[in-house]
């Protein structure tokens, strides 16, 4: 299998790279380079730039705003976006619920929701995990009882990323408590302004407010907000998670972080010489670079095989991308900690919005290290992914 780029694909890479270079707002790019959080308005502004270019939902079908790019072109786009760095389009809408809607949703759902996802009119969040139902997601207990033309939803979701900004949440809910746990789940779209929804922040270990708890108390949801068939939600969730795991690989982001590590390690002194000249550090850095190259080749093979597993069915190899991608992302944050050593500083909330221009860049490295402990858990824990590989890839 030839995994090298053609001349046309290389020209496409140059076009994408030039667009990002010329159009990513400098303040947003600086935040990402320094591992600071972007604001909701940052995301809206950047999405509108991409949408005007026609690239906000590049991998969607052309009829819903997609580009018609090949899988390789889509891979190049994502890698260049991460390497710039530029914000990825909001994944909960663009990569998760959007593809579920255009693959399994009704025509009315497609016409209403998809354009609003593409230009970020609606901010979506994901209602999957619950207390006690994370890796074993099929054990979820949030229930939706049908009464006439409505579902009445009661329960709790947790680790709901950016729910504090969300207009809508897509939820897995139990609609048949008597069925086997995977067979009694449905996929609902719920307006976050509905009566009975409460959002409470969860402050993470580095002091950030990124995730939340969401409570549902007798929340009324119109039946037309059911995606696909009742009690078939587990199939749609597997489709969604396959997309999420592929994107979690984040090869471009890891390439950009390694570039940053080398830049900093060449200038930061340790023991009277640059950190980059330390033999043990160089060995650790080289080991991560080798792993990243292997991941890149694996992802390109997955891209080359895209669509061969049937409509709505994820490639089991996406579990490999999820495992190695998350491990490499964690390794790069560890290398950044090695670079600054004892100068790792606590998180400074006053600089998080970019208002503190004199804030030392080292203040973000330790919080990023702690925050990235989670990437081996979300999207299906790495232990669960190894079970998938055992069954679906190795056939054991």
C-alpha positions as CSV (number, residue, x, y, z in Angstrom):
1,X,0.0,0.0,0.0
2,X,1.4,3.4,-1.1
3,X,0.9,5.9,1.7
4,X,2.8,8.8,0.1
5,X,0.9,11.9,-1.1
6,X,0.3,12.6,-4.8
7,X,1.3,15.9,-6.3
8,X,-2.4,16.9,-6.3
9,X,-2.7,16.0,-2.6
10,X,0.5,17.9,-1.8
11,X,-0.8,21.0,-3.6
12,X,-4.0,20.6,-1.6
13,X,-1.9,20.6,1.6
14,X,-0.2,23.8,0.5
15,X,-3.6,25.4,-0.1
16,X,-5.0,24.4,3.3
17,X,-1.8,25.5,5.1
18,X,-1.9,28.9,3.4
19,X,-5.5,29.5,4.3
20,X,-4.9,28.7,8.0
21,X,-1.7,30.8,8.0
22,X,-3.6,33.8,6.6
23,X,-7.0,33.5,8.3
24,X,-6.6,32.1,11.9
25,X,-7.0,35.1,14.2
26,X,-3.6,35.7,15.9
27,X,-5.0,36.0,19.4
28,X,-6.8,32.6,19.0
29,X,-3.6,30.9,17.6
30,X,-1.6,32.3,20.5
31,X,-4.0,30.9,23.0
32,X,-3.7,27.4,21.5
33,X,0.1,27.6,21.3
34,X,0.2,28.4,25.0
35,X,-2.4,25.8,25.9
36,X,-4.9,28.4,27.1
37,X,-8.7,27.9,26.7
38,X,-10.5,29.5,23.8
39,X,-13.8,31.3,24.6
40,X,-17.2,30.5,23.2
41,X,-17.0,33.6,21.1
42,X,-13.5,32.5,19.8
43,X,-15.1,29.3,18.6
44,X,-18.1,31.1,17.0
45,X,-15.9,33.6,15.2
46,X,-13.5,30.9,13.8
47,X,-16.4,28.6,12.8
48,X,-18.0,31.5,10.8
49,X,-14.6,32.0,9.0
50,X,-14.5,28.3,8.1
51,X,-18.2,28.3,7.2
52,X,-17.7,31.3,4.8
53,X,-14.9,29.3,3.1
54,X,-17.1,26.2,2.9
55,X,-14.9,24.2,5.2
56,X,-16.8,24.1,8.5
57,X,-18.2,20.6,7.9
58,X,-15.7,19.5,5.3
59,X,-16.4,15.7,5.8
60,X,-20.2,15.9,5.6
61,X,-22.1,15.0,2.4
62,X,-22.1,17.8,-0.2
63,X,-25.9,18.2,0.1
64,X,-25.5,19.3,3.7
65,X,-22.5,21.6,3.3
66,X,-19.6,19.2,2.8
67,X,-16.8,19.6,0.4
68,X,-16.7,16.3,-1.5
69,X,-13.1,15.8,-0.5
70,X,-11.5,12.4,-0.5
71,X,-10.7,10.7,2.8
72,X,-7.0,11.7,2.2
73,X,-7.9,15.4,1.7
74,X,-10.0,15.3,4.9
75,X,-7.0,13.8,6.7
76,X,-4.7,16.5,5.4
77,X,-7.2,19.2,6.4
78,X,-7.4,17.9,10.0
79,X,-3.7,17.5,10.3
80,X,-3.0,21.0,9.1
81,X,-5.7,22.5,11.3
82,X,-4.1,20.8,14.4
83,X,-0.6,21.7,13.4
84,X,-1.3,25.4,12.8
85,X,-2.8,25.3,15.5
86,X,-6.4,26.4,14.9
87,X,-9.5,25.4,16.8
88,X,-11.3,22.3,15.5
89,X,-14.9,22.8,14.6
90,X,-17.0,22.0,17.7
91,X,-16.8,18.2,17.7
92,X,-20.1,17.5,19.5
93,X,-22.0,19.0,16.6
94,X,-19.7,18.5,13.6
95,X,-18.2,15.1,14.3
96,X,-20.7,13.5,16.6
97,X,-24.4,14.4,16.4
98,X,-24.2,15.9,12.9
99,X,-23.1,12.6,11.2
100,X,-25.7,10.7,13.3
101,X,-28.5,13.0,12.1
102,X,-27.5,12.9,8.4
103,X,-27.0,9.1,8.5
104,X,-30.0,8.0,10.7
105,X,-32.2,11.1,11.2
106,X,-35.4,12.1,9.5
107,X,-35.5,14.6,6.6
108,X,-37.1,17.1,8.9
109,X,-34.2,16.7,11.4
110,X,-31.6,17.0,8.7
111,X,-33.2,20.2,7.3
112,X,-33.5,21.8,10.7
113,X,-30.4,20.8,12.7
114,X,-27.6,20.4,10.1
115,X,-27.4,24.0,8.8
116,X,-27.4,25.3,12.4
117,X,-24.6,22.9,13.4
118,X,-22.5,24.0,10.4
119,X,-22.4,27.7,11.3
120,X,-22.5,27.1,15.1
121,X,-25.9,28.7,15.5
122,X,-26.5,25.8,17.9
123,X,-23.9,24.7,20.4
124,X,-24.2,21.0,21.2
125,X,-23.0,18.9,24.1
126,X,-22.9,15.1,24.6
127,X,-25.1,13.3,27.2
128,X,-23.6,9.8,27.4
129,X,-21.7,9.2,30.6
130,X,-23.5,8.8,34.0
131,X,-22.3,8.2,37.5
132,X,-21.5,4.5,37.5
133,X,-22.0,4.3,33.7
134,X,-18.9,5.5,31.9
135,X,-16.8,2.7,30.4
136,X,-19.8,0.4,30.8
137,X,-22.0,2.9,29.0
138,X,-24.7,0.4,28.3
139,X,-25.6,0.3,32.0
140,X,-26.9,3.9,31.8
141,X,-30.0,4.6,33.9
142,X,-31.4,7.9,32.6
143,X,-34.9,6.9,31.4
144,X,-37.3,8.4,28.9
145,X,-40.9,7.3,29.3
146,X,-43.2,8.0,26.3
147,X,-46.5,9.7,27.1
148,X,-48.5,10.6,24.0
149,X,-46.4,12.8,21.7
150,X,-43.7,13.4,24.4
151,X,-41.0,11.6,26.3
152,X,-40.6,12.4,30.0
153,X,-36.8,12.2,30.8
154,X,-35.4,11.7,34.3
155,X,-31.8,11.0,35.3
156,X,-28.3,12.5,35.4
157,X,-25.4,12.8,33.0
158,X,-21.9,13.6,34.1
159,X,-18.5,14.8,32.6
160,X,-20.6,16.7,30.1
161,X,-18.0,18.9,28.3
162,X,-18.9,22.5,27.7
163,X,-22.5,22.0,28.7
164,X,-22.4,25.5,30.3
165,X,-22.4,26.9,26.7
166,X,-24.8,24.4,25.1
167,X,-28.1,25.1,23.4
168,X,-28.8,21.4,22.8
169,X,-27.7,18.0,24.1
170,X,-27.9,14.6,22.4
171,X,-28.6,11.9,24.9
172,X,-28.7,8.2,25.3
173,X,-31.7,7.3,27.3
174,X,-33.3,4.0,28.4
175,X,-36.7,3.6,26.8
176,X,-37.2,-0.1,27.4
177,X,-36.1,-1.1,31.0
178,X,-37.1,-4.7,30.4
179,X,-34.8,-5.3,27.4
180,X,-31.2,-6.3,27.5
181,X,-29.2,-3.2,28.4
182,X,-27.8,-2.5,24.9
183,X,-31.2,-3.1,23.3
184,X,-33.4,-0.8,25.3
185,X,-31.6,2.5,24.6
186,X,-32.7,5.4,22.4
187,X,-31.0,8.5,21.0
188,X,-32.8,11.8,21.9
189,X,-32.1,15.4,21.0
190,X,-33.0,17.7,23.9
191,X,-33.2,21.5,24.1
192,X,-31.1,22.7,27.0
193,X,-33.6,25.5,27.7
194,X,-36.2,22.9,28.6
195,X,-37.8,23.1,32.0
196,X,-36.3,20.6,34.4
197,X,-32.7,20.7,33.2
198,X,-30.0,21.8,35.7
199,X,-26.3,22.2,34.8
200,X,-23.7,22.1,37.6
201,X,-20.0,22.7,37.1
202,X,-17.3,20.1,37.9
203,X,-14.0,21.9,38.6
204,X,-11.2,19.7,37.3
205,X,-7.8,19.0,39.0
206,X,-6.1,21.9,37.2
207,X,-8.8,24.4,38.3
208,X,-10.7,24.7,35.0
209,X,-14.4,24.6,34.3
210,X,-14.6,22.3,31.3
211,X,-17.0,19.6,32.4
212,X,-20.4,19.5,34.1
213,X,-23.2,17.5,35.6
214,X,-26.5,17.7,33.9
215,X,-29.7,16.7,35.7
216,X,-33.1,15.9,34.1
217,X,-36.2,16.2,36.2
218,X,-39.4,15.4,34.3
219,X,-38.0,17.0,31.2
220,X,-40.5,17.0,28.3
221,X,-39.0,16.1,24.9
222,X,-41.1,15.9,21.7
223,X,-41.2,12.5,20.1
224,X,-40.0,14.0,16.8
225,X,-36.7,14.6,18.6
226,X,-36.0,10.8,18.6
227,X,-33.3,10.0,16.1
228,X,-33.9,6.8,14.1
229,X,-35.8,4.0,15.7
230,X,-36.7,3.7,19.4
231,X,-34.4,1.2,21.2
232,X,-31.8,1.4,18.4
233,X,-29.8,4.1,20.1
234,X,-26.9,1.8,20.9
235,X,-26.2,1.3,17.2
236,X,-26.1,5.0,16.7
237,X,-23.8,5.5,19.7
238,X,-21.3,2.9,18.4
239,X,-21.3,4.8,15.0
240,X,-20.7,8.1,16.8
241,X,-18.0,6.7,19.1
242,X,-16.1,5.3,16.1
243,X,-15.9,8.8,14.7
244,X,-14.8,10.2,18.0
245,X,-12.0,7.7,18.5
246,X,-10.6,8.4,15.1
247,X,-10.4,12.1,15.8
248,X,-8.9,11.5,19.2
249,X,-5.7,10.4,17.5
250,X,-4.9,14.1,16.8
251,X,-1.7,13.4,14.9
252,X,-1.3,17.0,13.8
253,X,-1.7,18.3,17.4
254,X,1.0,16.0,18.6
255,X,3.3,17.1,15.8
256,X,2.8,20.7,16.8
257,X,3.5,20.0,20.4
258,X,6.7,18.1,19.6
259,X,7.8,21.2,17.5
260,X,7.1,23.3,20.5
261,X,9.0,20.9,22.8
262,X,12.1,21.1,20.6
263,X,11.8,24.9,20.4
264,X,11.6,25.3,24.2
265,X,14.1,22.6,25.0
266,X,16.7,24.4,22.8
267,X,16.3,27.6,24.9
268,X,15.7,26.4,28.4
269,X,18.8,25.7,30.5
270,X,19.3,22.7,32.8
271,X,22.7,22.1,34.5
272,X,24.3,24.8,32.4
273,X,23.2,23.5,29.0
274,X,20.0,23.4,26.9
275,X,17.6,20.6,27.9
276,X,17.7,19.4,24.3
277,X,21.3,18.4,24.8
278,X,20.5,16.1,27.6
279,X,20.9,12.5,26.3
280,X,18.1,11.0,28.4
281,X,15.7,13.7,27.3
282,X,16.6,13.2,23.6
283,X,16.0,9.5,23.9
284,X,12.5,10.1,25.4
285,X,11.7,12.6,22.7
286,X,12.9,10.3,19.9
287,X,10.8,7.4,21.3
288,X,7.7,9.6,21.2
289,X,8.5,10.7,17.6
290,X,8.8,7.1,16.5
291,X,5.5,6.2,18.1
292,X,3.9,9.3,16.4
293,X,5.1,8.3,13.0
294,X,3.7,4.8,13.5
295,X,0.4,6.3,14.5
296,X,0.4,8.5,11.5
297,X,0.9,5.6,9.1
298,X,-1.8,3.6,10.9
299,X,-4.3,6.5,10.6
300,X,-3.5,6.8,6.9
301,X,-4.2,3.1,6.5
302,X,-7.6,3.6,8.3
303,X,-8.3,6.5,6.0
304,X,-7.5,4.4,2.9
305,X,-9.9,1.7,4.1
306,X,-12.7,4.2,5.0
307,X,-16.2,3.0,3.9
308,X,-15.3,-0.6,3.6
309,X,-17.1,-1.6,6.8
310,X,-20.6,-0.7,5.6
311,X,-22.9,2.2,6.2
312,X,-22.8,3.4,9.8
313,X,-20.2,0.8,10.9
314,X,-16.9,2.1,12.4
315,X,-13.6,0.6,11.5
316,X,-12.5,-1.5,14.6
317,X,-9.0,-0.1,13.9
318,X,-10.3,3.3,15.2
319,X,-9.8,1.7,18.7
320,X,-6.0,1.4,17.9
321,X,-5.9,5.1,16.9
322,X,-7.7,6.1,20.1
323,X,-5.3,4.1,22.4
324,X,-2.0,5.2,20.8
325,X,-3.2,8.8,20.0
326,X,-4.2,9.4,23.7
327,X,-1.0,7.8,25.0
328,X,1.2,10.0,22.7
329,X,-0.8,13.2,23.7
330,X,-0.1,12.3,27.3
331,X,3.6,11.7,26.6
332,X,4.0,15.1,24.9
333,X,2.7,16.8,28.0
334,X,5.1,14.9,30.1
335,X,8.0,16.0,27.9
336,X,6.9,19.6,28.3
337,X,7.0,19.1,32.1
338,X,10.5,17.7,31.7
339,X,11.6,20.8,29.8
340,X,10.5,23.3,32.5
341,X,11.3,20.9,35.5
342,X,10.8,22.7,38.9
343,X,9.4,25.8,37.2
344,X,6.0,24.3,36.5
345,X,3.6,26.9,37.7
346,X,0.0,26.7,38.9
347,X,-2.9,27.6,36.6
348,X,-3.6,31.4,36.4
349,X,-7.3,31.9,35.8
350,X,-6.8,35.6,35.3
351,X,-4.8,34.9,32.2
352,X,-7.2,32.4,30.8
353,X,-9.1,34.9,28.7
354,X,-5.9,36.3,27.2
355,X,-6.2,39.6,29.2
356,X,-2.9,39.1,31.0
357,X,-0.4,39.6,28.2
358,X,2.6,39.3,30.5
359,X,1.5,35.9,31.9
360,X,4.4,33.5,31.8
361,X,3.8,30.7,29.2
362,X,5.1,28.1,31.7
363,X,1.9,28.7,33.8
364,X,-0.1,26.5,31.4
365,X,2.2,23.5,31.1
366,X,1.4,21.8,34.5
367,X,-2.4,22.3,34.1
368,X,-2.2,20.9,30.6
369,X,-0.3,17.8,31.9
370,X,-3.0,17.2,34.6
371,X,-5.9,17.8,32.2
372,X,-4.5,15.3,29.6
373,X,-4.7,12.5,32.1
374,X,-8.4,12.2,30.9
375,X,-7.7,11.5,27.2
376,X,-7.1,7.8,27.8
377,X,-10.6,7.6,29.4
378,X,-13.1,9.6,27.4
379,X,-14.4,8.3,24.1
380,X,-14.3,4.8,25.6
381,X,-11.4,4.0,28.0
382,X,-8.3,2.5,26.6
383,X,-9.0,-0.7,28.5
384,X,-12.4,-1.0,26.7
385,X,-10.6,-0.3,23.4
386,X,-8.3,-3.2,24.0
387,X,-11.3,-5.5,24.5
388,X,-12.7,-4.3,21.2
389,X,-9.4,-5.0,19.4
390,X,-9.2,-8.4,20.9
391,X,-12.6,-9.3,19.6
392,X,-13.0,-7.4,16.3
393,X,-9.4,-7.2,15.1
394,X,-7.7,-10.3,16.5
395,X,-10.8,-12.5,16.6
396,X,-10.1,-13.9,20.0
